[in-house]
Amino acid sequence: MSTPIIQLKHVTLRYGQLEVVKDINLNVKRGETKIILGPSGAGKSTILKAILGLLRPLSGEILIDGQEISNLPERDLVKVRIRMAMVFQHGALFDSMTVGENVSYRLRELGLADKATIEGRVKEVLKFVGLQDAVGLKPAELSGGMKKRVAIARALAPDPEIFLFDEPTVGLDPINFFNIEQLIVKLQKKKKATIVIVTHDVDSAMHLADSIVMLHDRKFIFEGSPADLKHHQDKRVRAFLDPASVYSFD
């Protein structure tokens, strides 16, 4: 059996003075879409920051393709991060830059290609997300859904192996919600990418996941397929999936 491309071994993470996850284990297989499901504020986004090497664990190990990254110096972390891309919750686009400049930013900053190659790559990834005509627009001229698609194009530009999504559908209307889900499915099918998504949206998790872990009170209390989650009988899981079945205000 091949080594998981992402491994967390007995990892404890602290954000400020708050211990947000405690002694968690996580394996993500190459080409898998893994959903980290849980309520807002549970620490899901903190896990993504640790995978990127932006936050060092209090204890435990984080391995990317077998390489332990927790104690790497920043210059070596840059080499690991080039294999990953993060799509932030609110897009995190640079307001002063055009769409094309946002998408090409990482390629330019890291000197990954010449100008002509970068221009071609920008056109390619904007076409992938259906925004090839928006290259000269500024973020202020985009809808929320378009900003999310530009953020995905920017993540795609360096052709990473691993995509990390932080609440990719939050705050979107139903049409844009559907469009972003379909883009993630397209990444799965056409790019064979490894994808980790943190979300509190159960329906989205069910549609997109190969496997799901559920975070509750600093621990993973479930791991399995969407079908397994649907029929899981743990009361904490049932309360999250169907609050009406547990809580009554009569």
C-alpha positions as CSV (number, residue, x, y, z in Angstrom):
1,M,0.0,0.0,0.0
2,S,1.4,3.4,-1.0
3,T,2.3,6.0,1.6
4,P,-0.4,8.7,2.1
5,I,0.6,12.0,0.5
6,I,-0.5,13.8,3.7
7,Q,-0.1,12.4,7.2
8,L,-0.8,13.9,10.6
9,K,0.5,11.7,13.4
10,H,-0.7,12.5,17.0
11,V,-0.8,16.2,16.1
12,T,-1.8,18.9,18.7
13,L,-2.3,22.4,17.5
14,R,-2.6,25.6,19.4
15,Y,-3.9,28.9,18.0
16,G,-2.8,31.7,20.3
17,Q,-3.4,30.3,23.8
18,L,-6.3,28.0,22.7
19,E,-5.6,24.3,22.0
20,V,-7.8,23.7,19.0
21,V,-7.0,20.1,18.1
22,K,-5.5,17.4,20.3
23,D,-3.7,14.3,19.3
24,I,-5.3,13.9,15.9
25,N,-4.3,11.4,13.2
26,L,-5.1,12.0,9.5
27,N,-4.2,10.2,6.3
28,V,-4.9,11.5,2.8
29,K,-4.2,9.2,-0.1
30,R,-2.9,10.5,-3.4
31,G,-5.7,11.5,-5.7
32,E,-8.3,11.4,-2.8
33,T,-10.8,14.1,-1.9
34,K,-10.9,14.3,1.9
35,I,-13.4,16.4,3.7
36,I,-12.8,17.7,7.2
37,L,-16.4,18.4,8.5
38,G,-17.3,20.2,11.6
39,P,-19.0,23.3,13.1
40,S,-17.6,26.8,12.5
41,G,-14.8,27.6,14.9
42,A,-13.9,23.9,15.6
43,G,-10.3,24.3,14.3
44,K,-10.7,22.9,10.8
45,S,-8.9,25.9,9.1
46,T,-6.1,25.6,11.6
47,I,-5.4,22.1,10.3
48,L,-5.0,23.4,6.8
49,K,-2.5,26.0,8.0
50,A,-0.5,23.3,9.7
51,I,-0.5,21.2,6.5
52,L,0.9,24.2,4.7
53,G,3.5,24.7,7.3
54,L,2.1,28.1,8.3
55,L,1.5,26.8,11.9
56,R,3.8,24.4,13.7
57,P,2.3,21.7,15.9
58,L,2.6,21.8,19.6
59,S,3.3,18.1,19.3
60,G,3.2,15.3,16.7
61,E,4.4,15.0,13.1
62,I,3.1,16.3,9.8
63,L,4.4,14.6,6.7
64,I,4.0,15.6,3.1
65,D,4.7,12.6,0.8
66,G,6.8,11.0,3.5
67,Q,8.8,14.2,4.4
68,E,8.3,15.5,8.0
69,I,7.8,19.3,7.7
70,S,7.1,20.4,11.3
71,N,10.7,21.5,12.0
72,L,11.8,22.5,8.5
73,P,13.3,26.0,8.1
74,E,11.3,28.4,6.0
75,R,13.6,28.0,2.9
76,D,12.9,24.3,2.8
77,L,9.2,24.8,3.5
78,V,8.9,26.9,0.3
79,K,10.0,23.9,-1.7
80,V,7.2,21.8,0.0
81,R,4.6,24.5,-0.4
82,I,5.2,24.7,-4.2
83,R,3.5,21.3,-4.4
84,M,0.4,22.7,-2.6
85,A,-2.2,25.4,-3.2
86,M,-4.6,27.0,-0.8
87,V,-8.0,28.5,-1.8
88,F,-9.0,30.8,1.1
89,Q,-12.5,31.2,2.4
90,H,-13.0,34.7,0.9
91,G,-10.7,34.4,-2.1
92,A,-7.9,36.6,-0.6
93,L,-7.4,38.4,-4.0
94,F,-5.2,41.5,-4.2
95,D,-7.6,44.4,-4.8
96,S,-5.0,46.5,-6.6
97,M,-4.2,43.8,-9.2
98,T,-6.2,42.7,-12.2
99,V,-7.5,39.1,-12.4
100,G,-4.6,38.2,-14.7
101,E,-2.0,39.6,-12.2
102,N,-3.7,37.8,-9.3
103,V,-3.6,34.5,-11.2
104,S,0.0,34.9,-12.2
105,Y,1.2,36.2,-8.9
106,R,2.8,33.0,-7.5
107,L,4.4,32.2,-10.8
108,R,6.0,35.7,-11.0
109,E,7.0,35.9,-7.3
110,L,8.8,32.5,-7.4
111,G,10.2,32.9,-10.9
112,L,8.6,29.7,-12.1
113,A,8.3,30.6,-15.7
114,D,9.1,33.3,-18.3
115,K,6.7,36.1,-19.2
116,A,5.3,34.3,-22.3
117,T,4.8,31.0,-20.5
118,I,3.1,32.8,-17.6
119,E,0.7,34.6,-20.0
120,G,-0.2,31.3,-21.7
121,R,-0.7,29.6,-18.3
122,V,-3.0,32.4,-17.1
123,K,-5.2,32.0,-20.2
124,E,-5.3,28.3,-19.7
125,V,-6.4,28.3,-16.1
126,L,-8.9,31.1,-16.5
127,K,-10.5,29.1,-19.3
128,F,-10.6,26.1,-17.0
129,V,-12.7,28.1,-14.5
130,G,-14.8,29.8,-17.2
131,L,-13.4,33.3,-16.8
132,Q,-11.1,33.8,-19.8
133,D,-12.7,37.1,-20.6
134,A,-12.1,38.6,-17.1
135,V,-8.3,38.8,-17.3
136,G,-8.3,42.6,-17.2
137,L,-10.9,43.1,-14.5
138,K,-10.2,44.1,-10.9
139,P,-11.7,42.1,-8.0
140,A,-14.1,45.0,-7.2
141,E,-15.8,44.3,-10.6
142,L,-16.4,40.6,-9.8
143,S,-19.2,38.8,-8.1
144,G,-18.5,36.6,-5.0
145,G,-18.7,33.5,-7.1
146,M,-16.4,34.9,-9.7
147,K,-13.8,35.8,-7.0
148,K,-13.9,32.2,-5.8
149,R,-13.3,31.0,-9.4
150,V,-10.4,33.4,-9.8
151,A,-8.9,32.1,-6.5
152,I,-9.2,28.6,-7.9
153,A,-7.4,29.7,-11.1
154,R,-4.6,31.3,-9.1
155,A,-4.3,28.0,-7.1
156,L,-4.1,26.0,-10.4
157,A,-1.5,28.2,-12.0
158,P,1.6,26.5,-10.6
159,D,0.1,23.1,-11.3
160,P,0.2,21.8,-7.7
161,E,-0.4,18.2,-6.6
162,I,-2.4,19.2,-3.5
163,F,-5.3,21.6,-3.2
164,L,-6.5,22.9,0.2
165,F,-10.0,24.5,0.3
166,D,-11.2,26.5,3.2
167,E,-15.0,26.6,3.2
168,P,-15.2,27.0,-0.6
169,T,-18.9,27.4,-0.9
170,V,-19.6,29.6,2.1
171,G,-21.7,32.7,1.5
172,L,-22.6,31.8,-2.1
173,D,-26.0,31.8,-3.7
174,P,-27.3,28.4,-5.0
175,I,-26.1,29.0,-8.6
176,N,-22.6,30.0,-7.5
177,F,-22.6,27.2,-4.9
178,F,-23.3,24.7,-7.7
179,N,-20.6,26.3,-10.0
180,I,-17.9,26.0,-7.4
181,E,-18.8,22.4,-6.5
182,Q,-18.7,21.5,-10.2
183,L,-15.2,23.1,-10.5
184,I,-14.0,21.0,-7.7
185,V,-15.4,17.9,-9.4
186,K,-13.6,19.0,-12.6
187,L,-10.4,19.2,-10.6
188,Q,-11.0,15.7,-9.3
189,K,-11.7,14.2,-12.8
190,K,-9.4,16.1,-15.1
191,K,-6.4,16.9,-12.8
192,K,-6.5,13.8,-10.6
193,A,-5.6,16.2,-7.8
194,T,-5.4,15.4,-4.1
195,I,-7.9,17.7,-2.4
196,V,-8.6,18.5,1.2
197,I,-11.7,20.6,2.0
198,V,-12.8,21.9,5.3
199,T,-16.5,22.8,5.5
200,H,-19.5,22.8,7.8
201,D,-21.8,22.1,4.9
202,V,-23.1,18.5,5.1
203,D,-24.6,18.4,1.6
204,S,-21.4,19.7,0.0
205,A,-19.4,17.1,1.9
206,M,-21.7,14.3,0.8
207,H,-21.4,15.4,-2.9
208,L,-17.6,15.9,-3.0
209,A,-16.0,13.5,-0.6
210,D,-14.2,10.2,-1.2
211,S,-13.9,10.1,2.6
212,I,-14.9,12.3,5.5
213,V,-13.5,13.0,8.9
214,M,-15.6,14.9,11.5
215,L,-14.0,17.2,14.0
216,H,-15.7,17.7,17.4
217,D,-14.3,19.0,20.6
218,R,-10.7,18.9,19.4
219,K,-10.9,15.3,18.2
220,F,-11.9,13.4,15.1
221,I,-15.0,11.4,16.1
222,F,-15.7,9.9,12.7
223,E,-13.8,8.7,9.6
224,G,-15.4,6.9,6.7
225,S,-17.3,7.3,3.4
226,P,-20.3,9.6,2.9
227,A,-22.6,6.6,3.1
228,D,-21.0,5.6,6.4
229,L,-21.5,9.1,7.8
230,K,-25.1,9.1,6.8
231,H,-25.9,6.0,8.8
232,H,-23.6,6.6,11.7
233,Q,-25.3,6.4,15.1
234,D,-23.0,8.4,17.3
235,K,-25.2,11.1,18.9
236,R,-22.8,13.9,18.3
237,V,-22.7,13.0,14.6
238,R,-26.5,12.7,14.4
239,A,-26.9,16.1,16.1
240,F,-24.6,17.7,13.5
241,L,-26.3,16.0,10.5
242,D,-29.9,16.5,11.7
243,P,-30.2,18.9,14.6
244,A,-34.0,18.6,14.5
245,S,-33.7,14.9,15.4
246,V,-32.0,15.8,18.7
247,Y,-33.1,19.2,19.8
248,S,-36.6,20.2,20.6
249,F,-38.0,23.6,21.7
250,D,-41.4,22.4,22.7
